[in-house]
Amino acid sequence: MQKKKIFFIIGTANQTTQMHKISTFLDADFDCYFSQIFSSNPAFETVVKTGVLNHTIFAGESKHQADKYLAENNLKNDYQGKVYNNKYDLAVVCTDMVIPKSLNEIKKIWIQEGMIDKYNFLAKVVKKLKLHPVLAMSTALNGASNLCDIYCAGSDGYKKYIAEKGTDIAKVAVTGIPNYDNIKKHLENDFPYKDYVLVATSDIRETFRSDERVKFIKQTVKIANGRPLIFKLHPNEKKDRAISEIKKNSPSNTLIYTDGNTNHMIANCDELITQYSTVVFVGIALGKKVHSYFDVEELNRLMPIQNNGTSAKNIADICGNYIYYEGSGVDFLKEHNRVIATI
């Protein structure tokens, strides 16, 4: 019997690695393929080709790094579904803000990657006017389209949050988030520094939003209050610009990292300062004092469940069973939850 085919839609490094983790529990029984996120809209594709979106997950460094990761791990790269000409039985997507038309007629499961951006005024306008979610210029509407059959959320808090923004709560399963479900493991690391204030920046400007970066840097210096400062830049940032700003507005002994394991850096820090970064959850889980553009009390309510690293398997179990299920995602989850309750 020919194996059923699963199409994983990836984006950031975090989205790529977590989709890979999920696939490792499926590749013995299914044919797994991957593609950087794409759109079937010709106008959107034209914009991608201009380079305007090179600092987003659609193109540029994000796509380059994802393609490199797939090649290094011998994963089948079927970009836009046009390389192998497969007919897929299931799509596992990292966002429901852009669903290519080629995926309309197949089963779809949405996976929460991490933090969802603030539901700000622009997102509210886009939602109310039923405009394309991408026009929110953030991930604020990720998980809110109700277009997928099943939504895999990181916590009960996020299940409620996604439902409030527009997705049927009966479609949402709390599975945990693969890269944020065993945070204590990061306490064992070889990062050489300790006892510092870590600043994890975000790609706010690169995603066409306003960021008072110099003001933010000066605030981090104030919070550090003489303690050593380490900056870890977001992978999508224009590095030269960001480094120049930090050097001009922070102490001369400030360290700046453009790559490296952010989780290990957080594990060794005294205090964590973030903007819109999911890594704030790492700080919260490890009991660090954290700062965020999000309300910290709300972040504690949304905190992804810690299940000793079993989220990828939880999600894979849903994928592997739902691909054969003949009913709706809602009906599947009702039966799935009944089975779990009896175990």
Secondary structure, 3 states (H helix, E strand, C coil): CCCCEEEEEECCHHHHHHHHHHHHCCCCCCEEEEEECCCCCHHHHHHHHHCCCCCCCCCHHHHHHHHHHHHHCCCEECHHHCCCCCCCCEEEECCCCCCCHHHCCCEEEEECCCCCCCCCHHHHHHHHCCCCHHHHCCCCCCCCCCCCCEEEECCHHHHHHHHHCCCCHHHEEECCCHHHCCHHHHHCCCCCCCCCEEEECCCCHHHCCCCCHHHHHHHHHHHHCCCCEEEECCCCCCHHHHHHHHHHHCCCCCEEECCCCHHHHHHCCCEEEECCCCCHHHHHHCCCEEECCCCHHHHHHHCCCCCCCCHHHHHHHHHHHHCCCCCCHHHHHHHHHHHHHHC
